[in-house]
């Protein structure tokens, strides 16, 4: 594990943003909440990406710290976009990994860390974020992303929650005891912050596997609702709600003309979901483990999703 003191050179503060964050932290007696999502690993339905885009486009925000992406990102693995116009290079979409101070709909300040997942120096990166958490007096961190699951889009969106406080994950179902899946910088950060005694919450939103590579607004809405429930932040998303209804109608339209068996597969998933959710809603019966995805099945779906991402990128 890298010492926090050896990681400060991975980022630089924006003086005005840092001053604003210090003032906001002092005004919040319990400390600030830090939300974070890193692009590049599993994010089925683009759940985390949508949440980040919604926050940054809707609420006032200012940069507090910028990470050195030249050290952290492998450009040849994830090549930034450039635009060539007639006889010259016109634009370069430079990657940014930033910590920002944001005000929610009520003016309550919080922090948002977003950008590409580091390709290298994970331990130094997590130590750097831990240093920021302690420097800025963060009281709780929350991360969020989507995972592909064998669930139908016609039922409520589920979430697997994890963290180090039972009150934060109370009410969320536990689908299995143990699973070995590919690691990520986002997960390692949660792990290291837990080791350091900080309060953490992770939210994995269940996205229908047949929509994993699409933009699926219900996944972002579910994540925002869970964030609000855990933190008290007010993050309304009327545009996402409206878009969710439109996309649901389009999904239903495409499935109605599908002749590849997806309709019957969805019906099977609906029956399975109802068989589990009905008794659980009454509180008189735990779900039958045979009806739930096994740890091996979940790991396989992760691997398949990552392989599809790599093929698309290639």
C-alpha positions in Angstrom: 0.0 0.0 0.0 1.3 3.4 -0.9 1.7 6.1 1.8 -0.6 9.1 1.4 2.4 11.4 1.6 3.9 9.8 -1.5 0.9 10.5 -3.7 0.3 14.2 -3.6 2.2 14.8 -6.8 -0.6 13.0 -8.8 -2.8 16.0 -8.6 -2.7 19.8 -8.3 -5.3 22.0 -6.5 -7.2 24.8 -8.2 -6.7 27.6 -5.6 -10.2 29.0 -5.9 -11.9 25.6 -5.9 -9.9 24.5 -2.9 -10.8 27.6 -1.0 -14.5 27.1 -1.8 -14.3 23.4 -0.8 -12.6 24.3 2.5 -15.4 26.9 3.2 -18.1 24.4 2.3 -16.6 21.7 4.5 -16.4 24.1 7.4 -20.1 25.1 6.9 -21.2 21.4 6.9 -20.8 20.2 10.5 -20.9 16.5 9.5 -18.5 17.0 6.5 -18.9 16.7 2.8 -20.1 13.7 0.8 -17.9 12.5 -2.1 -19.5 10.8 -5.1 -17.2 9.1 -7.5 -17.4 7.2 -10.8 -14.5 6.3 -13.1 -15.0 5.4 -16.8 -13.4 2.4 -18.4 -14.6 -0.6 -16.4 -18.1 -2.1 -16.1 -20.9 0.4 -16.5 -23.8 -1.4 -18.0 -26.5 0.9 -19.3 -24.0 3.7 -18.9 -25.6 4.2 -15.4 -22.6 5.9 -13.8 -21.8 8.0 -16.9 -25.3 9.3 -17.1 -25.3 10.3 -13.4 -22.0 12.2 -13.8 -23.2 13.9 -17.0 -26.5 14.9 -15.3 -24.8 16.4 -12.3 -22.2 18.4 -14.2 -24.7 19.7 -16.7 -27.4 20.6 -14.2 -25.8 21.9 -11.0 -23.2 24.6 -10.3 -19.7 23.2 -9.9 -16.1 24.2 -9.7 -12.8 22.3 -10.0 -11.0 21.6 -6.8 -8.2 19.3 -8.0 -7.0 17.9 -11.3 -5.2 14.6 -11.6 -2.2 14.1 -13.9 -3.7 12.0 -16.6 -0.4 11.8 -18.5 0.8 9.6 -15.7 -2.4 7.6 -15.2 -3.9 7.0 -18.6 -2.6 4.7 -21.4 -3.5 6.8 -24.5 -2.7 3.9 -26.9 -5.3 1.7 -25.1 -7.9 4.5 -25.0 -7.1 7.0 -27.7 -8.6 10.4 -27.2 -10.6 11.8 -30.2 -9.2 14.4 -32.5 -11.0 16.3 -35.3 -9.3 17.0 -38.6 -10.9 19.8 -40.6 -9.8 20.2 -44.3 -6.2 21.0 -43.8 -5.5 21.1 -40.0 -6.2 19.5 -36.7 -9.1 21.5 -35.2 -9.8 19.9 -31.8 -8.4 17.5 -29.3 -10.6 15.8 -26.7 -8.2 15.8 -23.8 -9.1 13.4 -21.0 -9.6 14.9 -17.6 -9.8 13.3 -14.2 -11.1 15.9 -11.7 -12.5 16.5 -8.3 -15.2 19.0 -8.4 -17.3 20.9 -5.8 -21.0 20.8 -6.6 -24.1 22.4 -5.1 -27.3 20.2 -5.2 -30.8 21.6 -5.9 -31.0 23.0 -2.3 -27.5 24.5 -2.3 -26.0 21.7 -0.3 -22.3 21.3 -1.3 -20.8 17.9 -2.2 -17.8 16.6 -4.1 -17.7 14.6 -7.3 -14.7 12.7 -8.6 -15.0 11.6 -12.3 -13.0 10.9 -15.3 -11.1 7.9 -16.9 -10.2 5.0 -14.7 -6.4 5.1 -14.2 -4.6 2.4 -16.2 -1.6 2.4 -13.9 -0.5 3.4 -10.4 -3.7 2.3 -8.8 -2.3 2.2 -5.3 -0.8 5.7 -5.6 -4.1 7.0 -7.0 -6.2 5.5 -4.2 -3.7 6.9 -1.7 -4.1 10.3 -3.3 -7.9 10.2 -3.1 -7.7 9.1 0.5 -5.5 12.1 1.1 -8.1 14.3 -0.4 -10.8 12.7 1.6 -8.9 13.4 4.8 -7.8 16.9 3.7 -11.3 18.0 2.8 -13.1 16.4 5.7 -15.2 14.0 3.7 -17.8 12.1 5.9 -18.8 9.5 3.3 -17.9 8.3 -0.2 -20.4 6.8 -2.6 -19.5 5.1 -5.9 -22.0 3.9 -8.5 -22.1 2.0 -11.8 -24.2 -0.5 -13.8 -23.8 -4.3 -14.0 -25.4 -6.6 -16.5 -28.0 -8.9 -14.9 -30.6 -11.4 -16.1 -33.5 -9.1 -15.2 -36.3 -7.7 -17.3 -36.7 -4.0 -18.2 -40.4 -4.4 -17.4 -39.8 -4.6 -13.6 -38.3 -2.1 -11.1 -34.5 -1.6 -11.3 -32.6 -3.4 -8.6 -29.4 -2.5 -6.8 -26.7 -4.4 -5.1 -25.3 -2.2 -2.3 -22.0 -2.8 -0.5 -20.1 -0.9 2.1 -18.9 -0.8 5.7 -22.1 0.4 7.5 -25.0 -1.9 7.8 -27.5 1.0 8.0 -26.4 2.2 4.5 -27.1 -1.1 2.9 -30.2 -2.2 4.9 -33.1 -3.0 2.6 -31.0 -4.0 -0.4 -31.1 -7.8 -1.3 -28.0 -10.0 -0.9 -27.9 -12.2 -4.0 -24.9 -14.4 -3.1 -22.2 -14.9 -0.5 -19.1 -14.5 -2.6 -18.0 -13.8 -6.1 -14.5 -13.4 -7.7 -14.7 -10.7 -10.5 -12.1 -8.5 -12.3 -10.8 -5.7 -10.1 -11.1 -2.0 -10.8 -9.6 1.2 -9.5 -13.1 2.2 -8.3 -13.5 -0.9 -6.3 -9.9 -0.7 -4.9 -10.6 2.8 -3.8 -13.6 1.7 -1.8 -11.5 -1.2 -0.3 -8.6 1.1 0.7 -11.0 3.7 2.2 -12.7 1.0 4.2 -9.3 -0.2 5.5 -8.5 3.4 6.5 -11.8 3.6 8.5 -13.8 5.9 6.2 -17.5 5.4 5.6 -18.1 4.0 2.1 -21.1 2.9 0.0 -21.1 1.2 -3.4 -24.1 1.0 -5.7 -24.2 -1.6 -8.5 -27.4 -1.0 -10.5 -28.9 -4.1 -12.2 -29.3 -3.5 -15.9 -31.0 -6.0 -18.2 -28.2 -7.9 -19.9 -29.7 -7.3 -23.4 -29.5 -3.5 -22.8 -26.0 -3.5 -21.2 -24.3 -1.7 -24.1 -27.1 0.8 -24.6 -27.8 4.0 -22.7 -30.5 3.0 -20.2 -31.9 5.9 -18.2 -33.7 3.9 -15.6 -30.3 2.7 -14.3 -29.2 6.3 -13.7 -32.5 7.2 -12.1 -32.2 4.2 -9.7 -28.6 5.3 -8.8 -29.7 8.9 -8.1 -32.6 7.8 -5.9 -30.2 5.5 -3.9 -27.7 8.4 -3.6 -30.4 10.7 -2.3 -31.6 8.0 0.2 -28.1 7.5 1.6 -26.8 11.1 1.6 -29.8 13.4 1.7 -28.5 15.2 -1.5 -31.3 16.5 -3.7 -30.5 15.6 -7.3 -33.8 15.9 -9.4 -33.6 14.6 -13.0 -36.7 15.4 -14.9 -34.9 15.1 -18.3 -33.8 11.6 -17.4 -37.3 10.6 -16.3 -38.7 11.9 -19.6 -36.1 10.2 -21.6 -36.7 7.0 -19.6 -40.3 6.8 -20.8 -39.3 7.4 -24.4 -36.7 4.7 -24.3 -39.0 2.2 -22.6 -41.5 2.7 -25.4 -38.8 2.2 -28.0 -37.6 -1.0 -26.3 -41.1 -2.3 -26.2 -41.5 -1.5 -29.9 -38.4 -3.3 -30.9 -39.1 -6.3 -28.8 -42.6 -6.5 -30.3 -41.1 -7.1 -33.8 -38.3 -9.3 -32.5 -38.2 -12.9 -33.9 -35.1 -14.0 -32.1 -36.7 -15.4 -28.9 -36.1 -12.3 -26.8 -39.8 -11.9 -25.9 -40.0 -15.4 -24.4 -36.7 -14.9 -22.6 -38.1 -11.7 -21.1 -41.2 -13.5 -20.0 -39.1 -16.1 -18.2 -37.2 -13.4 -16.4 -40.5 -11.7 -15.5 -41.8 -14.9 -14.0 -38.5 -15.4 -12.0 -38.5 -11.8 -10.8 -42.2 -12.0 -9.7 -41.6 -15.3 -7.9 -38.8 -13.8 -5.9 -40.2 -10.2 -5.4 -43.7 -11.3 -4.3 -42.7 -13.3 -1.2 -40.0 -10.8 -0.4 -42.5 -7.9 -0.5 -44.6 -9.7 2.0 -41.5 -10.4 4.1 -42.5 -14.0 4.8 -40.0 -15.9 2.5 -36.4 -15.4 1.4 -35.7 -15.8 -2.3 -34.8 -19.3 -3.5 -31.0 -19.3 -4.3 -31.8 -21.5 -7.2 -33.7 -18.6 -8.9 -30.8 -16.2 -8.5 -27.6 -15.9 -10.6 -24.7 -17.7 -9.1 -21.4 -16.0 -8.3 -19.8 -17.9 -11.3 -22.6 -16.7 -13.6 -22.2 -13.1 -12.4 -18.4 -13.3 -13.0 -19.0 -14.7 -16.5 -21.3 -11.8 -17.3 -18.7 -9.4 -16.2 -16.1 -11.0 -18.3 -18.4 -11.1 -21.4 -19.3 -7.5 -20.9 -15.6 -6.5 -20.7 -14.8 -8.5 -23.8 -17.6 -6.9 -25.8 -16.3 -3.4 -24.7 -12.8 -4.3 -25.9 -14.1 -5.6 -29.2 -16.2 -2.4 -29.8 -13.1 -0.3 -28.9 -11.0 -2.3 -31.4 
